[in-house]
Amino acid sequence: MLGTQPQKTKYLNPSPKKTSSHPQPSPPIHPNRIPKFEIASDETDKKTVYAADDRAAANEELAKLKEAFEKATAESAGEVGKEVSRRVGGRIRELERAVEAMGERAMED
């Protein structure tokens, strides 16, 4: 039928979010942080005007990630803390080395 408006569904008009007195879980670290490192690396490789700012943002995100990691390992008891430290600690060290290498690449020219 021409000239008719499509009906709105409940999926197009979500209801307002309910508030709760319970604390909300922390937002995930990974999805928001990793793109900043990738962007900083790409901008550094391309030697763009924004590269220095992107590297600074990557360093800030690394500091936040390390802080969250330290908090998680401190709050986790026994085997859980050891497992978190073992699995995530290595990845954080890799990321630290990558950020350092990115800074060195920027200084080469």
Helices and strands as residue ranges (DSSP letters): H 30-46, H 51-75, H 78-107
